């Protein structure tokens, strides 16, 4: 797909070059954000020149376009506007200005053989609408995008959801960036309620998931819907895939601690698509490792529930990058979210690995001070000496949740919360400098404190 030199991604209507209609259909078959593609006949920022250009295009390409205007070909014209509302009467008037089209067939508003589009683009600012449209476009519809899939797997009607179930559009975008396709093996190591498995399975990939939370994996966690007190007996990740006709792609979901790999070296995933927990809405946990048995432990026959400890932000992403480097096939992709404070938002703050090349990086703003990046890595090397070459900026290694909460309180908390957050920042800075809290409640260097005591004596 080629775009013009003056291409503006923020505009809703893109003019692109594609080889043919088949290429357009292939592109649309995987696009969740695309509304439709049409064959552009002409466009202009003036109504007068627009109509002259359209007439010239029809005359020049008369032989090629003659099948489109045959008597047995029904047609329809859609009038679309952006940033300006037209009444139905005004839309009909726009259609009447196109009465020179040599269409001979009947009008069919439901299932036309040929669907024409007339579009007017009135800028992006609703508070500053220009006197004339910035662009007027006309063309023939070719294919719709796959926005229907977003409604098809909507969370509103899904059988089993959790409090962090991924938005359907984001799930499908992630599966797309992971290049999930028929026959692939896709793995989500932080599966939760399985939203990403559903998206990958919709593209025909076999899906496998794991999570440390037994209750969620087995559909026994507390219901998240407002009026639901008890989960149904058949609520599960498998039930979700069955609901959408994708149960044949479901392999399994496992209860597993991601910090300790369970996979043989021989396994290879086509893609790893996941949304790791980073301690804001869901806690980050790993199984506590103990070298000695406590004397107060129960006997060998007793049921044991292993204790958990916090899974540090840096260690979680280290494990995720290293597991991806080892178990992805060459050319396979890792797609994951990475939280970041917007003041930290530079390429240097993102995870790096010698076996993985960053191929896509986009931001989803969450608040004025925080965001998360959707990162896509492609495996480019399987050298054994590079398998543990993870790197992350020291700024990000510091506890992310702690820094996040400080920023939240400083910027959006109550007056009391903001003052508390500032005191906590001051205390941390004082400790870093080697100061101690004196009996008078002031932070001082140790020598100053001793000097005060001597003077008092």
C-alpha positions as semicolon CSV with decimal commas, in nm:
position;residue;x (nm);y (nm);z (nm)
1;X;0,000;0,000;0,000
2;X;0,147;0,336;-0,106
3;X;0,041;0,678;0,021
4;X;0,095;1,027;-0,122
5;X;0,372;1,257;0,003
6;X;0,115;1,485;0,169
7;X;-0,063;1,191;0,340
8;X;-0,215;1,288;0,677
9;X;-0,287;0,987;0,902
10;X;-0,515;1,193;1,127
11;X;-0,764;1,248;0,843
12;X;-1,055;1,000;0,831
13;X;-1,034;0,948;0,452
14;X;-0,707;0,812;0,312
15;X;-0,607;0,809;-0,054
16;X;-0,382;0,509;-0,114
17;X;-0,250;0,306;-0,407
18;X;-0,321;-0,068;-0,423
19;X;-0,244;-0,313;-0,706
20;X;-0,605;-0,421;-0,766
21;X;-0,943;-0,496;-0,608
22;X;-0,820;-0,832;-0,479
23;X;-0,543;-0,662;-0,281
24;X;-0,805;-0,427;-0,135
25;X;-1,019;-0,723;-0,028
26;X;-0,723;-0,894;0,138
27;X;-0,636;-0,577;0,328
28;X;-0,996;-0,523;0,440
29;X;-1,036;-0,885;0,552
30;X;-0,789;-0,819;0,839
31;X;-0,867;-0,457;0,925
32;X;-1,073;-0,375;1,234
33;X;-1,042;0,004;1,206
34;X;-1,128;0,030;0,838
35;X;-1,484;0,118;0,744
36;X;-1,459;0,043;0,373
37;X;-1,250;0,080;0,058
38;X;-1,377;0,234;-0,262
39;X;-1,224;0,292;-0,603
40;X;-1,157;0,666;-0,622
41;X;-1,275;0,829;-0,943
42;X;-1,197;1,189;-0,856
43;X;-1,157;1,436;-0,570
44;X;-1,122;1,814;-0,539
45;X;-1,152;2,089;-0,280
46;X;-1,395;2,286;-0,500
47;X;-1,743;2,173;-0,604
48;X;-1,714;2,321;-0,955
49;X;-1,382;2,156;-1,037
50;X;-1,501;1,832;-0,872
51;X;-1,792;1,793;-1,113
52;X;-1,579;1,886;-1,415
53;X;-1,316;1,629;-1,313
54;X;-1,576;1,357;-1,257
55;X;-1,734;1,418;-1,598
56;X;-1,388;1,406;-1,757
57;X;-1,304;1,080;-1,579
58;X;-1,625;0,911;-1,700
59;X;-1,568;1,030;-2,056
60;X;-1,203;0,923;-2,063
61;X;-1,278;0,577;-1,919
62;X;-1,609;0,523;-2,097
63;X;-1,515;0,180;-2,236
64;X;-1,390;0,050;-1,902
65;X;-1,687;0,186;-1,705
66;X;-1,963;0,083;-1,945
67;X;-2,040;-0,245;-1,755
68;X;-2,096;-0,043;-1,437
69;X;-2,377;0,159;-1,599
70;X;-2,560;-0,121;-1,784
71;X;-2,942;-0,139;-1,770
72;X;-2,951;-0,455;-1,561
73;X;-2,714;-0,313;-1,296
74;X;-2,894;-0,156;-0,999
75;X;-2,717;0,121;-0,812
76;X;-2,716;0,336;-0,500
77;X;-2,539;0,661;-0,401
78;X;-2,434;0,714;-0,039
79;X;-2,369;1,071;0,077
80;X;-2,114;1,085;0,359
81;X;-1,999;1,396;0,546
82;X;-1,738;1,448;0,817
83;X;-1,755;1,732;1,071
84;X;-2,075;1,874;0,921
85;X;-2,432;1,742;0,945
86;X;-2,654;1,729;0,637
87;X;-3,027;1,672;0,652
88;X;-3,184;1,407;0,431
89;X;-3,313;1,682;0,202
90;X;-2,961;1,824;0,165
91;X;-2,823;1,477;0,090
92;X;-3,082;1,425;-0,183
93;X;-2,984;1,762;-0,329
94;X;-2,621;1,649;-0,341
95;X;-2,727;1,334;-0,528
96;X;-2,925;1,545;-0,776
97;X;-2,605;1,732;-0,871
98;X;-2,475;1,398;-1,003
99;X;-2,758;1,358;-1,257
100;X;-2,500;1,344;-1,537
101;X;-2,392;0,993;-1,430
102;X;-2,482;0,761;-1,722
103;X;-2,646;0,505;-1,493
104;X;-2,931;0,324;-1,672
105;X;-3,026;0,059;-1,416
106;X;-3,283;0,083;-1,135
107;X;-3,214;0,233;-0,791
108;X;-3,179;-0,028;-0,513
109;X;-3,116;0,110;-0,164
110;X;-3,071;-0,228;0,009
111;X;-2,870;-0,460;-0,216
112;X;-2,741;-0,261;-0,515
113;X;-2,513;-0,416;-0,775
114;X;-2,306;-0,096;-0,781
115;X;-2,261;0,127;-0,477
116;X;-2,131;0,481;-0,534
117;X;-2,001;0,708;-0,256
118;X;-2,007;1,087;-0,249
119;X;-1,798;1,226;0,040
120;X;-1,739;1,575;0,177
121;X;-1,461;1,634;0,431
122;X;-1,510;1,949;0,642
123;X;-1,197;1,937;0,857
124;X;-1,136;1,793;1,204
125;X;-1,231;2,080;1,436
126;X;-1,607;2,100;1,514
127;X;-1,549;2,449;1,659
128;X;-1,391;2,575;1,337
129;X;-1,585;2,441;1,038
130;X;-1,464;2,601;0,711
131;X;-1,698;2,774;0,466
132;X;-1,624;2,514;0,196
133;X;-1,532;2,144;0,226
134;X;-1,160;2,073;0,234
135;X;-1,210;1,777;0,001
136;X;-1,491;1,629;-0,209
137;X;-1,447;1,266;-0,317
138;X;-1,641;1,025;-0,538
139;X;-1,586;0,657;-0,607
140;X;-1,726;0,304;-0,635
141;X;-1,747;0,081;-0,329
142;X;-1,518;-0,225;-0,334
143;X;-1,527;-0,390;0,011
144;X;-1,614;-0,326;0,377
145;X;-1,366;-0,363;0,664
146;X;-1,416;-0,606;0,953
147;X;-1,576;-0,378;1,208
148;X;-1,854;-0,636;1,232
149;X;-1,614;-0,862;1,425
150;X;-1,599;-0,606;1,706
151;X;-1,973;-0,633;1,762
152;X;-1,966;-1,009;1,711
153;X;-1,736;-1,066;2,011
154;X;-1,876;-0,782;2,224
155;X;-1,818;-0,815;2,600
156;X;-2,182;-0,721;2,665
157;X;-2,306;-1,064;2,553
158;X;-1,997;-1,273;2,622
159;X;-2,049;-1,577;2,843
160;X;-1,745;-1,535;3,069
161;X;-1,573;-1,206;3,148
162;X;-1,345;-1,073;3,422
163;X;-1,270;-0,728;3,557
164;X;-0,976;-0,688;3,315
165;X;-1,128;-0,847;3,003
166;X;-0,969;-0,684;2,698
167;X;-1,179;-0,460;2,477
168;X;-1,280;-0,656;2,158
169;X;-1,132;-0,401;1,917
170;X;-0,798;-0,396;2,101
171;X;-0,797;-0,777;2,118
172;X;-0,846;-0,804;1,743
173;X;-0,580;-0,539;1,674
174;X;-0,334;-0,734;1,890
175;X;-0,413;-1,061;1,711
176;X;-0,361;-0,877;1,382
177;X;-0,023;-0,742;1,487
178;X;0,074;-1,092;1,600
179;X;-0,012;-1,210;1,244
180;X;-0,242;-1,480;1,385
181;X;-0,370;-1,694;1,099
182;X;-0,514;-2,036;1,013
183;X;-0,315;-2,318;1,175
184;X;-0,089;-2,098;1,394
185;X;-0,018;-2,173;1,760
186;X;-0,083;-1,866;1,977
187;X;0,005;-1,848;2,347
188;X;-0,114;-1,604;2,616
189;X;0,082;-1,652;2,942
190;X;-0,143;-1,411;3,136
191;X;-0,470;-1,538;2,995
192;X;-0,720;-1,403;3,250
193;X;-1,068;-1,451;3,103
194;X;-0,927;-1,535;2,758
195;X;-1,019;-1,229;2,548
196;X;-0,698;-1,252;2,344
197;X;-0,756;-1,624;2,281
198;X;-1,098;-1,541;2,138
199;X;-0,949;-1,281;1,900
200;X;-0,671;-1,514;1,779
201;X;-0,915;-1,802;1,732
202;X;-1,140;-1,579;1,517
203;X;-0,849;-1,570;1,269
204;X;-0,819;-1,950;1,275
205;X;-0,523;-1,987;1,515
206;X;-0,500;-2,264;1,776
207;X;-0,489;-2,102;2,119
208;X;-0,325;-2,192;2,447
209;X;-0,326;-1,994;2,772
210;X;-0,188;-1,996;3,125
211;X;-0,241;-1,795;3,442
212;X;-0,141;-1,815;3,807
213;X;-0,499;-1,747;3,923
214;X;-0,672;-2,083;3,965
215;X;-1,013;-1,926;4,029
216;X;-1,011;-1,725;3,705
217;X;-0,879;-2,007;3,486
218;X;-1,154;-2,239;3,613
219;X;-1,430;-1,975;3,595
220;X;-1,484;-1,970;3,971
221;X;-1,384;-1,611;4,047
222;X;-1,627;-1,351;4,174
223;X;-1,867;-1,230;3,900
224;X;-1,790;-0,886;3,760
225;X;-2,132;-0,809;3,609
226;X;-2,332;-0,573;3,828
227;X;-2,643;-0,783;3,881
228;X;-2,477;-1,125;3,886
229;X;-2,414;-1,275;4,232
230;X;-2,302;-1,627;4,136
231;X;-2,130;-1,750;3,821
232;X;-2,308;-2,003;3,603
233;X;-2,172;-2,357;3,610
234;X;-2,064;-2,343;3,244
235;X;-1,879;-2,010;3,255
236;X;-1,527;-2,065;3,125
237;X;-1,278;-1,961;2,859
238;X;-1,379;-2,266;2,654
239;X;-1,744;-2,153;2,674
240;X;-1,643;-1,818;2,519
241;X;-1,479;-1,984;2,220
242;X;-1,775;-2,220;2,182
243;X;-2,007;-1,919;2,188
244;X;-1,831;-1,780;1,880
245;X;-1,796;-2,112;1,699
246;X;-1,420;-2,136;1,764
247;X;-1,410;-2,427;2,009
248;X;-1,213;-2,644;1,763
249;X;-0,920;-2,402;1,801
250;X;-0,909;-2,431;2,182
251;X;-0,616;-2,641;2,307
252;X;-0,614;-2,576;2,683
253;X;-0,563;-2,325;2,963
254;X;-0,320;-2,405;3,244
255;X;-0,261;-2,290;3,600
256;X;0,103;-2,187;3,593
257;X;0,351;-1,948;3,753
258;X;0,506;-1,759;3,461
259;X;0,827;-1,693;3,654
260;X;0,905;-2,068;3,626
261;X;0,884;-2,198;3,271
262;X;0,689;-2,520;3,215
263;X;0,778;-2,569;2,847
264;X;1,016;-2,812;2,679
265;X;1,279;-2,655;2,456
266;X;1,125;-2,823;2,152
267;X;0,797;-2,629;2,162
268;X;0,759;-2,332;1,926
269;X;0,486;-2,071;1,923
270;X;0,394;-1,870;1,615
271;X;0,307;-1,575;1,836
272;X;0,279;-1,476;2,201
273;X;0,001;-1,221;2,251
274;X;-0,059;-1,100;2,604
275;X;-0,149;-0,817;2,840
276;X;0,077;-0,862;3,145
277;X;-0,046;-0,738;3,483
278;X;0,151;-0,439;3,603
279;X;0,005;-0,390;3,948
280;X;-0,258;-0,121;3,890
281;X;-0,590;-0,303;3,840
282;X;-0,450;-0,653;3,897
283;X;-0,170;-0,751;4,131
284;X;0,148;-0,907;3,998
285;X;0,218;-1,234;4,177
286;X;0,455;-1,527;4,163
287;X;0,484;-1,844;4,376
288;X;0,699;-1,790;4,685
289;X;1,011;-2,005;4,678
290;X;1,118;-2,139;5,019
291;X;1,436;-2,333;5,086
292;X;1,341;-2,451;5,436
293;X;1,028;-2,608;5,572
294;X;0,876;-2,425;5,867
295;X;0,833;-2,625;6,188
296;X;0,470;-2,515;6,212
297;X;0,379;-2,664;5,871
298;X;0,107;-2,924;5,855
299;X;0,184;-3,288;5,779
300;X;0,252;-3,428;5,430
301;X;-0,111;-3,534;5,374
302;X;-0,254;-3,185;5,429
303;X;-0,372;-2,972;5,137
304;X;-0,111;-2,707;5,067
305;X;-0,192;-2,367;4,918
306;X;0,137;-2,210;4,808
307;X;0,196;-1,855;4,920
308;X;0,271;-1,584;4,667
309;X;0,506;-1,288;4,660
310;X;0,507;-0,972;4,442
311;X;0,627;-1,022;4,086
312;X;0,849;-0,722;4,026
313;X;0,780;-0,517;3,714
314;X;1,133;-0,552;3,577
315;X;1,148;-0,928;3,641
316;X;0,808;-0,985;3,477
317;X;0,915;-0,820;3,151
318;X;1,256;-0,986;3,169
319;X;1,084;-1,326;3,182
320;X;0,840;-1,230;2,906
321;X;1,115;-1,120;2,666
322;X;1,339;-1,418;2,745
323;X;1,054;-1,670;2,708
324;X;0,960;-1,510;2,375
325;X;1,321;-1,527;2,255
326;X;1,343;-1,895;2,343
327;X;1,002;-2,033;2,241
328;X;0,896;-1,820;1,944
329;X;0,979;-1,948;1,598
330;X;1,207;-1,732;1,383
331;X;0,983;-1,461;1,242
332;X;0,730;-1,518;1,521
333;X;0,590;-1,220;1,707
334;X;0,548;-1,101;2,064
335;X;0,264;-0,851;2,113
336;X;0,222;-0,699;2,458
337;X;0,125;-0,385;2,646
338;X;0,386;-0,183;2,834
339;X;0,272;0,080;3,088
340;X;0,456;0,409;3,101
341;X;0,432;0,752;3,256
342;X;0,403;0,995;2,968
343;X;0,698;1,197;3,096
344;X;0,906;0,877;3,049
345;X;0,778;0,814;2,697
346;X;1,092;0,766;2,487
347;X;1,227;0,470;2,290
348;X;1,503;0,430;2,550
349;X;1,242;0,342;2,813
350;X;1,112;0,036;2,624
351;X;1,237;-0,322;2,682
352;X;1,512;-0,445;2,448
353;X;1,641;-0,789;2,354
354;X;1,903;-0,898;2,099
355;X;1,676;-1,175;1,966
356;X;1,371;-0,949;1,928
357;X;1,332;-0,653;1,695
358;X;1,071;-0,385;1,770
359;X;0,849;-0,353;1,461
360;X;0,550;-0,158;1,596
361;X;0,504;0,085;1,884
362;X;0,181;0,279;1,942
363;X;0,038;0,464;2,239
364;X;-0,298;0,441;2,410
365;X;-0,335;0,748;2,636
366;X;-0,498;0,659;2,968
367;X;-0,476;0,989;3,156
368;X;-0,291;1,317;3,114
369;X;0,009;1,164;3,292
370;X;-0,003;0,793;3,209
371;X;-0,034;0,573;2,901
372;X;0,048;0,228;2,778
373;X;0,235;0,129;2,466
374;X;0,129;-0,156;2,239
375;X;0,461;-0,316;2,146
376;X;0,517;-0,571;1,870
377;X;0,849;-0,756;1,850
378;X;0,963;-0,999;1,581
379;X;1,211;-1,276;1,659
380;X;1,518;-1,222;1,440
381;X;1,777;-1,446;1,606
382;X;1,794;-1,781;1,790
383;X;2,159;-1,763;1,901
384;X;2,192;-1,931;2,238
385;X;2,434;-1,666;2,369
386;X;2,166;-1,397;2,309
387;X;1,878;-1,574;2,485
388;X;1,927;-1,379;2,810
389;X;2,011;-1,036;2,667
390;X;1,717;-0,840;2,809
391;X;1,771;-0,471;2,885
392;X;1,550;-0,206;3,046
393;X;1,614;0,153;3,150
394;X;1,689;0,203;3,521
395;X;1,406;0,456;3,538
396;X;1,158;0,179;3,449
397;X;1,321;-0,077;3,678
398;X;1,217;0,130;3,978
399;X;0,881;0,011;4,108
400;X;0,631;0,121;3,840
401;X;0,323;0,098;4,058
402;X;0,476;0,310;4,332
403;X;0,580;0,581;4,086
404;X;0,240;0,562;3,915
405;X;0,047;0,607;4,239
406;X;0,266;0,898;4,343
407;X;0,200;1,071;4,013
408;X;-0,176;1,004;4,040
409;X;-0,197;1,153;4,387
410;X;0,021;1,450;4,299
411;X;-0,190;1,537;3,994
412;X;-0,546;1,425;4,058
413;X;-0,592;1,339;4,428
414;X;-0,770;1,545;4,691
415;X;-0,580;1,829;4,854
416;X;-0,499;1,603;5,149
417;X;-0,382;1,322;4,917
418;X;-0,164;1,560;4,714
419;X;0,002;1,695;5,027
420;X;0,060;1,340;5,153
421;X;0,212;1,241;4,819
422;X;0,446;1,543;4,829
423;X;0,553;1,454;5,185
424;X;0,628;1,099;5,070
425;X;0,837;1,232;4,782
426;X;1,026;1,457;5,024
427;X;1,086;1,170;5,264
428;X;1,223;0,946;4,988
429;X;1,452;1,222;4,864
430;X;1,580;1,285;5,217
431;X;1,655;0,915;5,269
432;X;1,843;0,903;4,940
433;X;2,064;1,189;5,060
434;X;2,139;1,011;5,388
435;X;1,925;1,231;5,612
436;X;1,749;1,112;5,928
437;X;1,424;1,227;6,086
438;X;1,505;1,428;6,399
439;X;1,308;1,445;6,724
440;X;1,178;1,784;6,613
441;X;1,024;1,624;6,302
442;X;1,277;1,773;6,063
443;X;1,507;1,584;5,825
444;X;1,876;1,642;5,902
445;X;2,208;1,487;5,827
446;X;2,335;1,268;6,118
447;X;2,608;1,517;6,219
448;X;2,357;1,799;6,249
449;X;2,139;1,582;6,475
450;X;2,435;1,498;6,703
451;X;2,534;1,866;6,717
452;X;2,186;1,964;6,830
453;X;2,193;1,709;7,111
454;X;2,534;1,835;7,236
455;X;2,413;2,194;7,241
456;X;2,104;2,100;7,442
457;X;2,315;1,919;7,703
